[in-house]
Amino acid sequence: MLKMFAEGEKNKKPVRLVIFGLSHMNLEKLKEGKPIKFNGAEAGLEADIEFFIFAGKTEQEMQHDFLEFIGPETKVHIDPKLKS
């Protein structure tokens, strides 16, 4: 997996870009239900940021799969397209 972070300027405004490149092997592992986990420091970000990349058939199915990790103290931001 390729992990990169870049900062720059576009139209005189600051831009921060996080880039993840998944190999075909990464995609196969995701299809097998094996998530990719890594620390932000690996991508040039703060070390207290943890990334968890996973895949599913639909957004609704992935949301359901993640419910067991959400507790009363968890701050959740859900894409408005999924709020139906």
C-alpha positions in Angstrom: 0.0 0.0 0.0 1.3 3.4 -0.9 0.7 6.1 1.8 1.5 9.8 1.2 0.7 13.3 2.5 1.2 16.5 0.7 0.6 20.2 1.5 0.5 23.0 -0.9 -1.6 25.8 -2.3 -4.3 25.9 -5.0 -5.9 29.1 -6.1 -4.1 30.9 -3.3 -5.7 28.6 -0.7 -3.9 26.0 1.5 -4.5 22.4 0.4 -3.8 19.2 2.3 -3.9 16.0 0.4 -3.8 12.4 1.8 -3.2 9.7 -0.8 -3.6 6.0 -0.4 -2.7 3.6 -3.3 -4.0 0.1 -3.0 -2.2 -2.7 -4.8 -4.2 -5.6 -6.4 -3.0 -7.7 -3.4 -4.5 -5.1 -1.0 -7.8 -5.3 -2.9 -7.8 -9.1 -2.7 -7.2 -9.0 1.1 -10.1 -6.5 1.5 -12.4 -8.8 -0.5 -11.4 -11.6 1.9 -12.6 -9.5 4.8 -9.0 -8.5 6.0 -9.0 -4.8 6.7 -5.9 -2.6 6.4 -4.9 -0.8 9.6 -2.1 1.7 10.1 -0.9 4.7 12.0 -1.0 8.3 10.7 2.8 8.6 11.1 3.2 6.1 8.3 1.5 8.6 5.9 3.3 11.7 7.2 0.4 12.7 9.6 0.0 12.8 13.3 0.8 9.6 15.1 -2.5 9.7 17.1 -4.5 9.2 13.9 -5.4 5.6 13.2 -6.6 4.5 9.8 -8.9 1.5 9.2 -9.7 0.6 5.6 -12.2 -2.1 4.9 -14.6 -3.1 2.2 -18.2 -4.5 1.8 -20.9 -5.1 -0.7 -22.8 -1.9 0.1 -22.3 1.2 2.3 -25.3 0.0 4.4 -23.7 -3.4 5.0 -20.4 -1.8 6.0 -22.2 0.5 8.4 -23.9 -2.5 10.0 -20.6 -4.4 10.3 -19.1 -1.5 12.2 -21.9 -1.1 14.7 -20.2 -3.3 17.3 -17.3 -0.9 17.6 -19.6 2.2 18.3 -20.3 3.0 21.9 -21.9 5.9 23.8 -18.6 7.9 23.8 -18.0 7.4 20.0 -18.3 10.5 17.8 -19.7 9.3 14.5 -20.0 11.3 11.3 -22.2 9.6 8.7 -22.3 10.5 5.1 -25.7 12.2 4.5 -26.4 9.8 1.6 -26.6 7.0 4.1 -29.1 8.7 6.4 -32.4 7.3 5.1 
